[in-house]
């Protein structure tokens, strides 16, 4: 769990980030310094490179961009794809995803699945679940993560209103404990917390 008494500290910094695709500049001159307790949304029109920037910041795109990124704390990246293996159950998928971060009991894993309304589906093969349920398997990782920095790409996609409310509450708890959230979203972010916006068209954080 993130320590709520931790001092303000930089969790991620980036300088002069730029990206071109197919001879077209998506963004340039992105300078960013994230500290504990910040909620930041990456904004820009479709095709502006929001997901690409998030992947660069997460260290998942190592080539093809300019600038530098420094990550100072452990992070959790959740892409907009479900990343759920169909032959595994939700319990097995979640256990596999969090294995590299820490050791969790079966009860903790089941509690995380219950928190995203997958109680009773723990042992159902994931190929039998809906797209929304696949998303919930991924989002259950947020109830186990000990990473101070969360990088979330379209986290509200394919979940119903109840799931959105629960996710907003989980994000708020993480922020109030000193965690940091950087996300993209086509939906309004209604977390009851000060929201900063990184505009890709200007490169400014407001």
C-alpha angles and dihedrals in degrees: 000000000000111000109244091202093057114125121248105277138164111260099177136007132186132183131199096342115183136168136192127190124187092349092307123114110231097182140338141184095033110168117178138169117183122195133188116288098026127134111199129177121200108223134190141115122287110290094022092120103256095145091040091055092048091052091049091052090049091053093245094118109055100168141039098047135088128228134041137280127198120192114198102179138033113280141200118216121195115185125203089251113086097235089203119145109227096213092056126075121240089257092052093044093051093045089052094049096050097039093094095052103049145319114278129186121240088247092056091050092049090048090053091051090048089052089061092046097257095123107139093023097075094109101033113114105255093231086070093057128091125251089256091053090050088055090051091054088057093045091052086074088072089066092057103033119117093183113120093213123060120191108191126184111201094330094177095058117123097002127112127242093269090053091049092053092049092048092050089052091050091050091049091052090051092050094047089053090057098268125139128227126197114179148161119220138168087198126073113270106230100178108141092238135094108282123208121197127214107204111206092198092061101020089229128137110218 
